[in-house]
């Protein structure tokens, strides 16, 4: 796997092939997106964050009348599952014989990494075709996404030659280092997995939409929009916090807002592996924390463009 990854990164850095035309780039991106959501398949893939230990996950996906129906099961570490339909996504974790259910805001996961309208990503990424390759015994075509600016990282995908299903995905930072790596170890296309149809457990309380916004965003990095804004409980917080998510369709950045109980000092942070960037600052009466698996310029641009909003009816 390591040698294959190095070859993948070398191909990305060389960029020998000319970029695809916008129409061809959009077509490739859309084919991969459609395949990940509409094909039936089951298999096992390997997931790795930077130099952290690799994890194995079993996946089953099948088309459903209401949209996607998928189930991921961790094969090592904590007993964990992720179940997704078009409208519901949840984590189920078993510890000490007890199952904890957490609702997820995002219902996408590998190989469903690209948005439904994936062709629009061609506005923000230059797309090239790399070398043919093989993953899990299947022939695939490398598709390289190079960011057009500093607000997103690059990707190298390998799309199965007949269906365009992504069999591998590597997220690469501006220095060419692999930050995240997914690759199928085994996969069966066209299967109708029984495990994906397991009944959903009782859902936890649904997050509530934010009714009154006390913070606004003056501007966002190109291509980013706010895709959700809810109030929800977090495991390490006593009360509800506001959770906003911004995305260009591939990169996701979160904003957490909570009342500031004392003056907040601006803090900048980065995870040990350099993947998660974070900035916390005070905005009016609120503490704002912006973080995501995203380059620092994107996190900083969102955090520093936050401004307090005047409450409706408040004196000026």
ZADO-1210 file (C-alpha; in nm, 4 decimals, padded with zeros to 6 digits):
<atoms>
<atom x="00.0000" y="00.0000" z="00.0000" code="UNK" pos="1"/>
<atom x="00.2807" y="00.2397" z="00.0845" code="UNK" pos="2"/>
<atom x="00.4502" y="00.1991" z="-00.2550" code="UNK" pos="3"/>
<atom x="00.1182" y="00.2497" z="-00.4318" code="UNK" pos="4"/>
<atom x="00.0606" y="00.5671" z="-00.2313" code="UNK" pos="5"/>
<atom x="00.4048" y="00.7021" z="-00.3240" code="UNK" pos="6"/>
<atom x="00.3345" y="00.6370" z="-00.6907" code="UNK" pos="7"/>
<atom x="00.0024" y="00.8145" z="-00.6515" code="UNK" pos="8"/>
<atom x="00.1674" y="01.1194" z="-00.4960" code="UNK" pos="9"/>
<atom x="00.4397" y="01.1233" z="-00.7572" code="UNK" pos="10"/>
<atom x="00.1804" y="01.1262" z="-01.0326" code="UNK" pos="11"/>
<atom x="-00.0027" y="01.4084" z="-00.8605" code="UNK" pos="12"/>
<atom x="00.3126" y="01.6165" z="-00.8254" code="UNK" pos="13"/>
<atom x="00.4292" y="01.5605" z="-01.1804" code="UNK" pos="14"/>
<atom x="00.0984" y="01.6716" z="-01.3361" code="UNK" pos="15"/>
<atom x="00.2202" y="01.5443" z="-01.6733" code="UNK" pos="16"/>
<atom x="-00.1250" y="01.5302" z="-01.8298" code="UNK" pos="17"/>
<atom x="-00.3020" y="01.8441" z="-01.9415" code="UNK" pos="18"/>
<atom x="-00.6050" y="01.9515" z="-01.7371" code="UNK" pos="19"/>
<atom x="-00.9382" y="01.8295" z="-01.8699" code="UNK" pos="20"/>
<atom x="-01.1751" y="02.0790" z="-02.0252" code="UNK" pos="21"/>
<atom x="-01.4400" y="02.2104" z="-01.7830" code="UNK" pos="22"/>
<atom x="-01.7051" y="01.9921" z="-01.9496" code="UNK" pos="23"/>
<atom x="-01.4917" y="01.6740" z="-01.9359" code="UNK" pos="24"/>
<atom x="-01.3841" y="01.7482" z="-01.5774" code="UNK" pos="25"/>
<atom x="-01.7446" y="01.7959" z="-01.4683" code="UNK" pos="26"/>
<atom x="-01.8456" y="01.4726" z="-01.6440" code="UNK" pos="27"/>
<atom x="-01.5764" y="01.2664" z="-01.4656" code="UNK" pos="28"/>
<atom x="-01.6624" y="01.4146" z="-01.1272" code="UNK" pos="29"/>
<atom x="-02.0344" y="01.3537" z="-01.1788" code="UNK" pos="30"/>
<atom x="-01.9816" y="00.9924" z="-01.2902" code="UNK" pos="31"/>
<atom x="-01.7850" y="00.9147" z="-00.9740" code="UNK" pos="32"/>
<atom x="-02.0438" y="01.0855" z="-00.7554" code="UNK" pos="33"/>
<atom x="-02.3363" y="00.9026" z="-00.9156" code="UNK" pos="34"/>
<atom x="-02.1609" y="00.5655" z="-00.8930" code="UNK" pos="35"/>
<atom x="-02.0895" y="00.5971" z="-00.5203" code="UNK" pos="36"/>
<atom x="-02.4556" y="00.6684" z="-00.4423" code="UNK" pos="37"/>
<atom x="-02.6458" y="00.4581" z="-00.6965" code="UNK" pos="38"/>
<atom x="-02.4409" y="00.1368" z="-00.7297" code="UNK" pos="39"/>
<atom x="-02.4867" y="-00.1700" z="-00.5129" code="UNK" pos="40"/>
<atom x="-02.1600" y="-00.2951" z="-00.3655" code="UNK" pos="41"/>
<atom x="-02.0061" y="-00.4429" z="-00.0536" code="UNK" pos="42"/>
<atom x="-01.6491" y="-00.4837" z="00.0614" code="UNK" pos="43"/>
<atom x="-01.3758" y="-00.3805" z="00.3025" code="UNK" pos="44"/>
<atom x="-01.1691" y="-00.0639" z="00.2842" code="UNK" pos="45"/>
<atom x="-00.8678" y="00.0657" z="00.4769" code="UNK" pos="46"/>
<atom x="-00.8706" y="00.4155" z="00.6244" code="UNK" pos="47"/>
<atom x="-00.5702" y="00.6088" z="00.7532" code="UNK" pos="48"/>
<atom x="-00.5216" y="00.9620" z="00.8929" code="UNK" pos="49"/>
<atom x="-00.1644" y="01.0761" z="00.8290" code="UNK" pos="50"/>
<atom x="00.0713" y="00.8407" z="01.0130" code="UNK" pos="51"/>
<atom x="-00.1931" y="00.7129" z="01.2549" code="UNK" pos="52"/>
<atom x="-00.2799" y="00.3456" z="01.2754" code="UNK" pos="53"/>
<atom x="-00.4829" y="00.2099" z="00.9859" code="UNK" pos="54"/>
<atom x="-00.8449" y="00.1094" z="01.0408" code="UNK" pos="55"/>
<atom x="-01.0455" y="-00.1515" z="00.8506" code="UNK" pos="56"/>
<atom x="-01.4145" y="-00.0940" z="00.7787" code="UNK" pos="57"/>
<atom x="-01.6701" y="-00.3194" z="00.6192" code="UNK" pos="58"/>
<atom x="-01.9172" y="-00.1403" z="00.3930" code="UNK" pos="59"/>
<atom x="-02.2459" y="-00.2392" z="00.2321" code="UNK" pos="60"/>
<atom x="-02.4375" y="-00.0076" z="00.0006" code="UNK" pos="61"/>
<atom x="-02.7436" y="-00.0575" z="-00.2117" code="UNK" pos="62"/>
<atom x="-02.9818" y="00.1685" z="-00.4016" code="UNK" pos="63"/>
<atom x="-03.3125" y="00.2333" z="-00.2252" code="UNK" pos="64"/>
<atom x="-03.6385" y="00.3918" z="-00.3321" code="UNK" pos="65"/>
<atom x="-03.5804" y="00.6746" z="-00.0838" code="UNK" pos="66"/>
<atom x="-03.2142" y="00.7202" z="-00.1817" code="UNK" pos="67"/>
<atom x="-02.8993" y="00.5642" z="-00.0348" code="UNK" pos="68"/>
<atom x="-02.8980" y="00.2793" z="00.2147" code="UNK" pos="69"/>
<atom x="-02.5532" y="00.2074" z="00.3525" code="UNK" pos="70"/>
<atom x="-02.3873" y="00.0586" z="00.6558" code="UNK" pos="71"/>
<atom x="-02.0238" y="00.0801" z="00.7712" code="UNK" pos="72"/>
<atom x="-01.8891" y="-00.1462" z="01.0447" code="UNK" pos="73"/>
<atom x="-01.5485" y="-00.0967" z="01.2087" code="UNK" pos="74"/>
<atom x="-01.3524" y="-00.4217" z="01.2057" code="UNK" pos="75"/>
<atom x="-01.0989" y="-00.3170" z="01.4705" code="UNK" pos="76"/>
<atom x="-01.0869" y="-00.0853" z="01.7693" code="UNK" pos="77"/>
<atom x="-01.4088" y="00.0307" z="01.9352" code="UNK" pos="78"/>
<atom x="-01.7202" y="-00.1513" z="01.8132" code="UNK" pos="79"/>
<atom x="-01.8756" y="00.1111" z="01.5890" code="UNK" pos="80"/>
<atom x="-02.1218" y="00.1393" z="01.3030" code="UNK" pos="81"/>
<atom x="-02.2315" y="00.4180" z="01.0725" code="UNK" pos="82"/>
<atom x="-02.5727" y="00.3876" z="00.9082" code="UNK" pos="83"/>
<atom x="-02.6989" y="00.6241" z="00.6424" code="UNK" pos="84"/>
<atom x="-03.0073" y="00.6789" z="00.4342" code="UNK" pos="85"/>
<atom x="-03.0826" y="00.9879" z="00.2290" code="UNK" pos="86"/>
<atom x="-03.2427" y="01.1621" z="00.5277" code="UNK" pos="87"/>
<atom x="-03.0877" y="00.9961" z="00.8344" code="UNK" pos="88"/>
<atom x="-02.7277" y="00.9328" z="00.9349" code="UNK" pos="89"/>
<atom x="-02.6074" y="00.8028" z="01.2713" code="UNK" pos="90"/>
<atom x="-02.3140" y="00.6597" z="01.4636" code="UNK" pos="91"/>
<atom x="-02.3669" y="00.3566" z="01.6871" code="UNK" pos="92"/>
<atom x="-02.0884" y="00.2846" z="01.9364" code="UNK" pos="93"/>
<atom x="-02.0845" y="-00.0101" z="02.1780" code="UNK" pos="94"/>
<atom x="-01.8827" y="00.0323" z="02.4969" code="UNK" pos="95"/>
<atom x="-01.9200" y="-00.1761" z="02.8111" code="UNK" pos="96"/>
<atom x="-02.2210" y="-00.3542" z="02.6664" code="UNK" pos="97"/>
<atom x="-02.4098" y="-00.0257" z="02.6099" code="UNK" pos="98"/>
<atom x="-02.4945" y="00.1155" z="02.2671" code="UNK" pos="99"/>
<atom x="-02.4671" y="00.4916" z="02.2258" code="UNK" pos="100"/>
<atom x="-02.6476" y="00.6445" z="01.9297" code="UNK" pos="101"/>
<atom x="-02.5399" y="00.9806" z="01.7886" code="UNK" pos="102"/>
<atom x="-02.7009" y="01.1609" z="01.5003" code="UNK" pos="103"/>
<atom x="-02.4622" y="01.2749" z="01.2247" code="UNK" pos="104"/>
<atom x="-02.5109" y="01.5977" z="01.0285" code="UNK" pos="105"/>
<atom x="-02.3414" y="01.4519" z="00.7218" code="UNK" pos="106"/>
<atom x="-02.4651" y="01.1352" z="00.5503" code="UNK" pos="107"/>
<atom x="-02.1599" y="01.0941" z="00.3240" code="UNK" pos="108"/>
<atom x="-01.8592" y="00.8662" z="00.3694" code="UNK" pos="109"/>
<atom x="-01.6058" y="00.6895" z="00.1459" code="UNK" pos="110"/>
<atom x="-01.6504" y="00.6154" z="-00.1380" code="UNK" pos="111"/>
<atom x="-01.9374" y="00.8690" z="-00.1355" code="UNK" pos="112"/>
<atom x="-01.7050" y="01.1687" z="-00.0939" code="UNK" pos="113"/>
<atom x="-01.8218" y="01.3843" z="-00.3855" code="UNK" pos="114"/>
<atom x="-02.1427" y="01.5918" z="-00.3630" code="UNK" pos="115"/>
<atom x="-02.4550" y="01.5134" z="-00.5639" code="UNK" pos="116"/>
<atom x="-02.3774" y="01.8094" z="-00.7913" code="UNK" pos="117"/>
<atom x="-02.0119" y="01.7104" z="-00.8288" code="UNK" pos="118"/>
<atom x="-01.9617" y="01.8794" z="-01.1653" code="UNK" pos="119"/>
<atom x="-01.9563" y="02.2197" z="-00.9933" code="UNK" pos="120"/>
<atom x="-01.6258" y="02.1241" z="-00.8252" code="UNK" pos="121"/>
<atom x="-01.4547" y="02.1822" z="-01.1614" code="UNK" pos="122"/>
<atom x="-01.4834" y="02.5553" z="-01.0808" code="UNK" pos="123"/>
<atom x="-01.2500" y="02.5149" z="-00.7820" code="UNK" pos="124"/>
<atom x="-01.0311" y="02.2190" z="-00.8793" code="UNK" pos="125"/>
<atom x="-00.8243" y="02.1509" z="-01.1893" code="UNK" pos="126"/>
<atom x="-00.8944" y="01.7905" z="-01.2973" code="UNK" pos="127"/>
<atom x="-00.6420" y="01.5665" z="-01.4735" code="UNK" pos="128"/>
<atom x="-00.6375" y="01.1995" z="-01.5648" code="UNK" pos="129"/>
<atom x="-00.3394" y="01.0111" z="-01.4235" code="UNK" pos="130"/>
<atom x="-00.2124" y="00.6630" z="-01.4968" code="UNK" pos="131"/>
<atom x="-00.4304" y="00.3507" z="-01.5079" code="UNK" pos="132"/>
<atom x="-00.3982" y="00.1487" z="-01.1886" code="UNK" pos="133"/>
<atom x="-00.5381" y="-00.1512" z="-01.0023" code="UNK" pos="134"/>
<atom x="-00.7119" y="-00.1536" z="-00.6631" code="UNK" pos="135"/>
<atom x="-00.8608" y="-00.4621" z="-00.4936" code="UNK" pos="136"/>
<atom x="-00.8107" y="-00.6597" z="-00.8155" code="UNK" pos="137"/>
<atom x="-01.0039" y="-00.4124" z="-01.0323" code="UNK" pos="138"/>
<atom x="-00.8717" y="-00.1828" z="-01.3048" code="UNK" pos="139"/>
<atom x="-00.9191" y="00.1850" z="-01.2332" code="UNK" pos="140"/>
<atom x="-00.8314" y="00.5287" z="-01.3694" code="UNK" pos="141"/>
<atom x="-00.6531" y="00.7849" z="-01.1546" code="UNK" pos="142"/>
<atom x="-00.8350" y="01.1186" z="-01.1432" code="UNK" pos="143"/>
<atom x="-00.6373" y="01.4054" z="-00.9871" code="UNK" pos="144"/>
<atom x="-00.8066" y="01.7113" z="-00.8339" code="UNK" pos="145"/>
<atom x="-00.5627" y="02.0005" z="-00.7861" code="UNK" pos="146"/>
<atom x="-00.7001" y="02.3041" z="-00.5980" code="UNK" pos="147"/>
<atom x="-00.7073" y="02.6331" z="-00.7883" code="UNK" pos="148"/>
<atom x="-00.6413" y="02.8337" z="-00.4687" code="UNK" pos="149"/>
<atom x="-00.5172" y="02.7987" z="-00.1099" code="UNK" pos="150"/>
<atom x="-00.8626" y="02.7313" z="00.0409" code="UNK" pos="151"/>
<atom x="-00.8766" y="02.3563" z="-00.0284" code="UNK" pos="152"/>
<atom x="-00.6503" y="02.0548" z="-00.0514" code="UNK" pos="153"/>
<atom x="-00.5959" y="01.8203" z="-00.3437" code="UNK" pos="154"/>
<atom x="-00.7257" y="01.4695" z="-00.4023" code="UNK" pos="155"/>
<atom x="-00.6174" y="01.1690" z="-00.6038" code="UNK" pos="156"/>
<atom x="-00.9017" y="00.9272" z="-00.6746" code="UNK" pos="157"/>
<atom x="-00.8987" y="00.5998" z="-00.8648" code="UNK" pos="158"/>
<atom x="-01.2257" y="00.5324" z="-01.0487" code="UNK" pos="159"/>
<atom x="-01.3194" y="00.1755" z="-01.1477" code="UNK" pos="160"/>
<atom x="-01.2914" y="00.1596" z="-01.5268" code="UNK" pos="161"/>
<atom x="-01.6481" y="00.0472" z="-01.6039" code="UNK" pos="162"/>
<atom x="-01.8602" y="00.2016" z="-01.3277" code="UNK" pos="163"/>
<atom x="-01.6400" y="00.4999" z="-01.2185" code="UNK" pos="164"/>
<atom x="-01.6866" y="00.3991" z="-00.8536" code="UNK" pos="165"/>
<atom x="-01.3964" y="00.5471" z="-00.6491" code="UNK" pos="166"/>
<atom x="-01.1846" y="00.2564" z="-00.5245" code="UNK" pos="167"/>
<atom x="-00.9204" y="00.4773" z="-00.3650" code="UNK" pos="168"/>
<atom x="-00.9012" y="00.8374" z="-00.2419" code="UNK" pos="169"/>
<atom x="-00.5998" y="01.0265" z="-00.1065" code="UNK" pos="170"/>
<atom x="-00.6257" y="01.3796" z="00.0314" code="UNK" pos="171"/>
<atom x="-00.3017" y="01.5750" z="-00.0170" code="UNK" pos="172"/>
<atom x="-00.1888" y="01.9009" z="00.1420" code="UNK" pos="173"/>
<atom x="-00.0047" y="02.1891" z="-00.0237" code="UNK" pos="174"/>
<atom x="00.3316" y="02.0202" z="00.0436" code="UNK" pos="175"/>
<atom x="00.2262" y="01.6965" z="-00.1267" code="UNK" pos="176"/>
<atom x="00.1849" y="01.4986" z="00.1967" code="UNK" pos="177"/>
<atom x="-00.0959" y="01.2436" z="00.2254" code="UNK" pos="178"/>
<atom x="-00.3382" y="01.3529" z="00.4985" code="UNK" pos="179"/>
<atom x="-00.6139" y="01.0964" z="00.4525" code="UNK" pos="180"/>
<atom x="-00.6059" y="00.7707" z="00.2632" code="UNK" pos="181"/>
<atom x="-00.8929" y="00.5367" z="00.1770" code="UNK" pos="182"/>
<atom x="-00.8508" y="00.2247" z="-00.0346" code="UNK" pos="183"/>
<atom x="-01.0607" y="-00.0862" z="-00.0907" code="UNK" pos="184"/>
<atom x="-00.8909" y="-00.4118" z="00.0062" code="UNK" pos="185"/>
<atom x="-01.1775" y="-00.6144" z="-00.1363" code="UNK" pos="186"/>
<atom x="-01.5008" y="-00.5220" z="-00.3099" code="UNK" pos="187"/>
<atom x="-01.7912" y="-00.6918" z="-00.4855" code="UNK" pos="188"/>
<atom x="-01.9813" y="-00.4804" z="-00.7342" code="UNK" pos="189"/>
<atom x="-02.3481" y="-00.5443" z="-00.8060" code="UNK" pos="190"/>
<atom x="-02.4070" y="-00.7280" z="-00.4770" code="UNK" pos="191"/>
<atom x="-02.7290" y="-00.6646" z="-00.2854" code="UNK" pos="192"/>
<atom x="-02.6000" y="-00.6696" z="00.0729" code="UNK" pos="193"/>
<atom x="-02.8453" y="-00.7838" z="00.3349" code="UNK" pos="194"/>
<atom x="-02.6629" y="-00.6010" z="00.6131" code="UNK" pos="195"/>
<atom x="-02.7535" y="-00.2597" z="00.4706" code="UNK" pos="196"/>
<atom x="-03.1226" y="-00.3274" z="00.5334" code="UNK" pos="197"/>
<atom x="-03.0866" y="-00.3715" z="00.9100" code="UNK" pos="198"/>
<atom x="-03.3540" y="-00.1690" z="01.0929" code="UNK" pos="199"/>
<atom x="-03.2607" y="00.1724" z="01.2259" code="UNK" pos="200"/>
<atom x="-03.2572" y="00.2041" z="01.6071" code="UNK" pos="201"/>
<atom x="-03.4509" y="00.4732" z="01.7906" code="UNK" pos="202"/>
<atom x="-03.3163" y="00.8125" z="01.6893" code="UNK" pos="203"/>
<atom x="-03.1847" y="01.0675" z="01.9388" code="UNK" pos="204"/>
<atom x="-03.3441" y="01.4105" z="01.9489" code="UNK" pos="205"/>
<atom x="-03.3200" y="01.5968" z="01.6205" code="UNK" pos="206"/>
<atom x="-03.1039" y="01.9084" z="01.6201" code="UNK" pos="207"/>
<atom x="-03.3116" y="02.2258" z="01.6026" code="UNK" pos="208"/>
<atom x="-03.2629" y="02.4889" z="01.3305" code="UNK" pos="209"/>
<atom x="-03.1099" y="02.8156" z="01.4477" code="UNK" pos="210"/>
<atom x="-03.3977" y="03.0628" z="01.4754" code="UNK" pos="211"/>
<atom x="-03.2153" y="03.3858" z="01.5638" code="UNK" pos="212"/>
<atom x="-02.8660" y="03.4388" z="01.4316" code="UNK" pos="213"/>
<atom x="-02.6474" y="03.6448" z="01.6628" code="UNK" pos="214"/>
<atom x="-02.3452" y="03.6139" z="01.4343" code="UNK" pos="215"/>
<atom x="-02.3110" y="03.6723" z="01.0618" code="UNK" pos="216"/>
<atom x="-02.0418" y="03.6014" z="00.8023" code="UNK" pos="217"/>
<atom x="-01.9307" y="03.8980" z="00.5923" code="UNK" pos="218"/>
<atom x="-01.7791" y="03.6783" z="00.3218" code="UNK" pos="219"/>
<atom x="-01.6759" y="03.3165" z="00.2586" code="UNK" pos="220"/>
<atom x="-01.3874" y="03.1641" z="00.0616" code="UNK" pos="221"/>
<atom x="-01.4747" y="03.1162" z="-00.3094" code="UNK" pos="222"/>
<atom x="-01.7088" y="02.8222" z="-00.3669" code="UNK" pos="223"/>
<atom x="-01.8057" y="02.7793" z="-00.0006" code="UNK" pos="224"/>
<atom x="-02.1647" y="02.8103" z="00.1184" code="UNK" pos="225"/>
<atom x="-02.3341" y="02.7444" z="00.4511" code="UNK" pos="226"/>
<atom x="-02.5096" y="02.4085" z="00.4249" code="UNK" pos="227"/>
<atom x="-02.6547" y="02.3790" z="00.7762" code="UNK" pos="228"/>
<atom x="-02.7043" y="02.5767" z="01.0990" code="UNK" pos="229"/>
<atom x="-02.8542" y="02.3932" z="01.3976" code="UNK" pos="230"/>
<atom x="-02.8612" y="02.3932" z="01.7766" code="UNK" pos="231"/>
<atom x="-02.7439" y="02.0656" z="01.9250" code="UNK" pos="232"/>
<atom x="-02.5991" y="01.8993" z="02.2330" code="UNK" pos="233"/>
<atom x="-02.2342" y="01.8028" z="02.2323" code="UNK" pos="234"/>
<atom x="-02.0897" y="01.5311" z="02.4605" code="UNK" pos="235"/>
<atom x="-01.8504" y="01.7716" z="02.6379" code="UNK" pos="236"/>
<atom x="-02.0957" y="02.0617" z="02.6785" code="UNK" pos="237"/>
<atom x="-02.3680" y="02.1095" z="02.9413" code="UNK" pos="238"/>
<atom x="-02.5990" y="02.3147" z="02.7193" code="UNK" pos="239"/>
<atom x="-02.6781" y="02.3446" z="02.3504" code="UNK" pos="240"/>
<atom x="-02.4359" y="02.5035" z="02.1059" code="UNK" pos="241"/>
<atom x="-02.4942" y="02.6354" z="01.7565" code="UNK" pos="242"/>
<atom x="-02.3259" y="02.4240" z="01.4904" code="UNK" pos="243"/>
<atom x="-02.2877" y="02.5688" z="01.1418" code="UNK" pos="244"/>
<atom x="-02.1241" y="02.3835" z="00.8514" code="UNK" pos="245"/>
<atom x="-01.9682" y="02.5457" z="00.5442" code="UNK" pos="246"/>
<atom x="-01.8622" y="02.3473" z="00.2387" code="UNK" pos="247"/>
<atom x="-01.7521" y="02.3679" z="-00.1223" code="UNK" pos="248"/>
<atom x="-01.8976" y="02.0194" z="-00.1705" code="UNK" pos="249"/>
<atom x="-01.5749" y="01.8365" z="-00.0858" code="UNK" pos="250"/>
<atom x="-01.4187" y="02.0330" z="00.2024" code="UNK" pos="251"/>
<atom x="-01.6238" y="02.0833" z="00.5214" code="UNK" pos="252"/>
<atom x="-01.5589" y="02.3444" z="00.7931" code="UNK" pos="253"/>
<atom x="-01.7573" y="02.3715" z="01.1179" code="UNK" pos="254"/>
<atom x="-01.8402" y="02.6769" z="01.3285" code="UNK" pos="255"/>
<atom x="-01.9445" y="02.6265" z="01.6922" code="UNK" pos="256"/>
<atom x="-02.1077" y="02.9197" z="01.8735" code="UNK" pos="257"/>
<atom x="-02.1802" y="02.9455" z="02.2451" code="UNK" pos="258"/>
<atom x="-02.2224" y="03.2339" z="02.4918" code="UNK" pos="259"/>
<atom x="-01.8900" y="03.3656" z="02.6181" code="UNK" pos="260"/>
<atom x="-01.8897" y="03.3475" z="02.9996" code="UNK" pos="261"/>
<atom x="-01.5701" y="03.5585" z="03.0118" code="UNK" pos="262"/>
<atom x="-01.3540" y="03.7449" z="02.7589" code="UNK" pos="263"/>
<atom x="-01.2216" y="03.4999" z="02.5009" code="UNK" pos="264"/>
<atom x="-00.8598" y="03.5158" z="02.3933" code="UNK" pos="265"/>
<atom x="-00.8026" y="03.4410" z="02.0253" code="UNK" pos="266"/>
<atom x="-00.6413" y="03.0976" z="01.9917" code="UNK" pos="267"/>
<atom x="-00.5068" y="02.9167" z="01.6872" code="UNK" pos="268"/>
<atom x="-00.4464" y="02.5450" z="01.6836" code="UNK" pos="269"/>
<atom x="-00.3570" y="02.2510" z="01.4636" code="UNK" pos="270"/>
<atom x="-00.3920" y="01.8795" z="01.5190" code="UNK" pos="271"/>
<atom x="-00.0778" y="01.6716" z="01.5654" code="UNK" pos="272"/>
<atom x="-00.1113" y="01.5295" z="01.2155" code="UNK" pos="273"/>
<atom x="-00.1660" y="01.8741" z="01.0659" code="UNK" pos="274"/>
<atom x="-00.5076" y="01.7870" z="00.9276" code="UNK" pos="275"/>
<atom x="-00.7440" y="01.9777" z="01.1531" code="UNK" pos="276"/>
<atom x="-00.6964" y="02.3532" z="01.1767" code="UNK" pos="277"/>
<atom x="-00.8832" y="02.5572" z="01.4391" code="UNK" pos="278"/>
<atom x="-00.9322" y="02.9194" z="01.5406" code="UNK" pos="279"/>
<atom x="-01.1292" y="03.0406" z="01.8464" code="UNK" pos="280"/>
<atom x="-01.2194" y="03.4072" z="01.8993" code="UNK" pos="281"/>
<atom x="-01.4865" y="03.6254" z="02.0573" code="UNK" pos="282"/>
<atom x="-01.7580" y="03.7675" z="01.8312" code="UNK" pos="283"/>
<atom x="-01.9867" y="04.0041" z="02.0226" code="UNK" pos="284"/>
<atom x="-02.1226" y="03.8100" z="02.3212" code="UNK" pos="285"/>
<atom x="-02.0357" y="03.4730" z="02.1615" code="UNK" pos="286"/>
<atom x="-01.7360" y="03.2413" z="02.1624" code="UNK" pos="287"/>
<atom x="-01.6781" y="03.1235" z="01.8059" code="UNK" pos="288"/>
<atom x="-01.4683" y="02.8147" z="01.7235" code="UNK" pos="289"/>
<atom x="-01.4001" y="02.7383" z="01.3569" code="UNK" pos="290"/>
<atom x="-01.2377" y="02.4055" z="01.2704" code="UNK" pos="291"/>
<atom x="-01.2152" y="02.1560" z="00.9914" code="UNK" pos="292"/>
<atom x="-01.0089" y="01.9156" z="00.7828" code="UNK" pos="293"/>
<atom x="-00.9128" y="02.2131" z="00.5697" code="UNK" pos="294"/>
<atom x="-00.6147" y="02.4396" z="00.4948" code="UNK" pos="295"/>
<atom x="-00.5421" y="02.7178" z="00.7373" code="UNK" pos="296"/>
<atom x="-00.6366" y="03.0011" z="00.4926" code="UNK" pos="297"/>
<atom x="-00.9927" y="02.8646" z="00.4648" code="UNK" pos="298"/>
<atom x="-01.0398" y="02.8289" z="00.8420" code="UNK" pos="299"/>
<atom x="-00.8891" y="03.1722" z="00.9073" code="UNK" pos="300"/>
<atom x="-01.0964" y="03.3411" z="00.6341" code="UNK" pos="301"/>
<atom x="-01.4222" y="03.2175" z="00.7857" code="UNK" pos="302"/>
<atom x="-01.3243" y="03.2905" z="01.1468" code="UNK" pos="303"/>
<atom x="-01.2003" y="03.6428" z="01.0794" code="UNK" pos="304"/>
<atom x="-01.5067" y="03.7362" z="00.8716" code="UNK" pos="305"/>
<atom x="-01.7522" y="03.6667" z="01.1529" code="UNK" pos="306"/>
<atom x="-01.9319" y="03.9681" z="01.2958" code="UNK" pos="307"/>
<atom x="-02.1893" y="04.0225" z="01.5704" code="UNK" pos="308"/>
<atom x="-02.5418" y="04.0945" z="01.4503" code="UNK" pos="309"/>
<atom x="-02.7703" y="04.3525" z="01.6070" code="UNK" pos="310"/>
<atom x="-03.0659" y="04.1780" z="01.7730" code="UNK" pos="311"/>
<atom x="-03.4006" y="04.2571" z="01.6127" code="UNK" pos="312"/>
<atom x="-03.5623" y="04.5505" z="01.7930" code="UNK" pos="313"/>
<atom x="-03.2455" y="04.6438" z="01.9829" code="UNK" pos="314"/>
<atom x="-03.1645" y="05.0158" z="02.0121" code="UNK" pos="315"/>
<atom x="-02.8931" y="05.1407" z="01.7767" code="UNK" pos="316"/>
</atoms>
